[in-house]
């Protein structure tokens, strides 16, 4: 018996189901819904912007101090009708928790979260409950265990190419 078959049988017997995933042309792995996805490296914002361009669903972008230029989205032919922007100042965790629990957005982008492990776990449980795609943009890897998928991105502006490396991947079961 193959390892994948065995894992599927164990998951089925214990009541676990495979998470719903979304394909993304720039990523070698499908992105799991209901999970935290960490994106680090040069071009992380552009990477997520490309995802939002490819998957046209409701999204929100949260930052403590807003330094993203929404016109950059328009330059990439990304409609701003489906994306909302929030400057949360010192309330990034609270704003993130409110947005996730509302269930209004399919994709949530949180830039530079500086949280403790308990806060990451709370966000992860909320994302799982609401089946949302949560992107955590970080300068350096956060190394928090609630993160299901950790991606290292390198964007080459001259040929508009992305190099995506999977740093860490947990199984996508719940």
DRENMARTOR-594624 format. One record per residue (C-alpha): x, y, z; residue number from 1. Coordinates in Angstrom, 2 decimals. Example, Ala and Ser with C-alpha at 12.3 -4.5 7.8 and 13.67 -1.06 7.14 Angstrom:
% residues 2
12.30  -4.50  7.80  1
13.67  -1.06  7.14  2
END
This chain:
% residues 174
0.00  0.00  0.00  1
1.29  3.47  -0.93  2
1.88  6.10  1.76  3
-0.69  8.45  0.20  4
-3.32  5.69  0.22  5
-2.57  4.91  3.85  6
-2.85  8.58  4.84  7
-6.19  8.82  3.02  8
-7.51  5.75  4.83  9
-6.36  7.02  8.23  10
-7.88  10.43  7.53  11
-11.17  8.87  6.42  12
-11.33  6.59  9.47  13
-10.65  9.48  11.87  14
-13.21  11.80  10.26  15
-10.67  14.13  8.70  16
-11.29  15.47  5.21  17
-8.88  17.00  2.75  18
-9.04  20.79  2.64  19
-10.35  22.50  -0.43  20
-7.48  23.96  -2.43  21
-7.09  26.56  -5.14  22
-4.69  26.27  -8.06  23
-2.47  29.25  -8.75  24
-0.35  29.40  -11.88  25
2.70  30.87  -10.09  26
2.73  28.38  -7.23  27
3.96  24.77  -7.51  28
1.45  23.63  -4.86  29
-2.29  24.30  -4.66  30
-3.13  26.81  -1.93  31
-5.24  25.42  0.93  32
-8.41  27.21  2.01  33
-8.94  27.51  5.75  34
-5.22  27.74  6.41  35
-2.48  30.29  7.02  36
-0.11  30.81  4.09  37
3.11  32.66  4.86  38
4.76  34.54  1.97  39
8.27  35.95  2.39  40
10.91  37.32  0.06  41
11.33  40.00  -2.57  42
8.07  40.41  -4.47  43
5.65  38.98  -1.90  44
3.09  41.75  -2.45  45
3.30  41.33  -6.23  46
2.89  37.56  -5.83  47
-0.33  37.97  -3.84  48
-1.53  40.68  -6.25  49
-1.10  38.20  -9.11  50
-3.14  35.66  -7.14  51
-5.92  38.22  -6.67  52
-5.82  39.00  -10.39  53
-6.13  35.30  -11.26  54
-8.88  34.57  -8.70  55
-11.42  37.33  -8.85  56
-13.15  37.01  -5.50  57
-13.67  39.36  -2.58  58
-10.42  40.20  -0.82  59
-9.19  42.52  1.89  60
-5.64  43.79  2.52  61
-4.80  44.68  6.15  62
-1.71  46.57  7.30  63
-0.70  48.42  10.45  64
0.62  51.34  8.46  65
-0.63  51.53  4.91  66
2.24  51.73  2.42  67
0.79  49.81  -0.53  68
-0.04  51.78  -3.66  69
-3.50  50.75  -4.95  70
-2.58  52.17  -8.37  71
-0.11  49.29  -8.73  72
-3.15  46.98  -8.79  73
-4.70  48.99  -11.61  74
-1.43  48.79  -13.58  75
-1.72  44.99  -13.39  76
-5.37  45.14  -14.57  77
-6.65  44.10  -11.14  78
-10.05  45.56  -10.43  79
-10.28  47.45  -7.15  80
-13.99  46.63  -6.95  81
-13.19  43.29  -5.29  82
-10.40  44.46  -2.96  83
-10.71  46.52  0.19  84
-7.79  48.10  2.03  85
-7.57  48.65  5.80  86
-5.00  50.54  7.83  87
-5.34  49.02  11.29  88
-2.58  50.95  13.10  89
-1.98  49.22  16.46  90
-5.07  47.02  16.16  91
-3.96  44.65  13.39  92
-4.84  41.48  15.31  93
-8.26  42.78  16.35  94
-9.04  44.02  12.82  95
-7.87  40.72  11.31  96
-10.01  38.70  13.73  97
-13.08  40.84  12.96  98
-12.60  40.53  9.21  99
-12.08  36.75  9.34  100
-15.04  36.13  11.64  101
-17.31  38.24  9.40  102
-16.90  35.67  6.61  103
-17.31  38.40  3.98  104
-13.98  37.83  2.23  105
-12.62  34.77  0.43  106
-9.01  35.99  0.57  107
-7.44  37.97  3.38  108
-3.96  39.48  3.16  109
-2.30  40.51  6.43  110
0.96  42.42  6.06  111
3.69  42.08  8.72  112
1.77  40.49  11.60  113
3.75  40.74  14.84  114
1.76  38.30  16.93  115
2.46  35.70  19.57  116
1.78  32.00  19.03  117
-1.62  32.15  20.72  118
-2.80  34.87  18.32  119
-1.58  32.91  15.28  120
-3.46  29.85  16.52  121
-6.65  31.86  17.04  122
-6.42  33.28  13.51  123
-5.73  29.79  12.13  124
-8.80  28.33  13.85  125
-10.99  31.17  12.59  126
-9.69  30.75  9.03  127
-10.39  27.01  9.21  128
-13.92  27.57  10.49  129
-14.71  30.08  7.71  130
-12.77  28.25  4.96  131
-10.86  31.39  3.98  132
-7.49  31.82  2.33  133
-5.21  33.83  4.64  134
-1.93  35.25  3.31  135
0.58  36.43  5.93  136
3.23  38.66  4.34  137
6.45  38.78  6.35  138
9.96  40.14  5.83  139
11.49  37.04  7.45  140
9.93  33.63  8.10  141
7.65  33.65  11.13  142
8.25  29.97  12.03  143
4.93  29.71  13.84  144
3.50  26.18  13.84  145
-0.11  27.21  12.90  146
1.18  28.21  9.44  147
0.25  25.48  6.96  148
2.23  26.61  3.94  149
5.36  28.77  3.90  150
6.48  30.19  0.55  151
9.71  32.01  -0.32  152
9.21  34.28  -3.35  153
11.76  35.93  -5.63  154
10.45  38.31  -8.25  155
12.59  39.19  -11.22  156
11.23  42.49  -12.53  157
13.07  42.45  -15.84  158
11.44  39.30  -17.16  159
8.38  39.51  -14.85  160
9.08  36.03  -13.55  161
8.47  34.60  -10.09  162
10.57  31.92  -8.47  163
8.57  30.26  -5.70  164
10.11  27.85  -3.22  165
8.13  25.92  -0.62  166
9.87  26.35  2.73  167
7.45  24.28  4.80  168
4.21  22.44  4.17  169
1.90  20.78  6.65  170
-0.73  18.30  5.53  171
-3.95  19.91  4.40  172
-6.34  17.92  6.52  173
-8.81  19.14  9.10  174
END
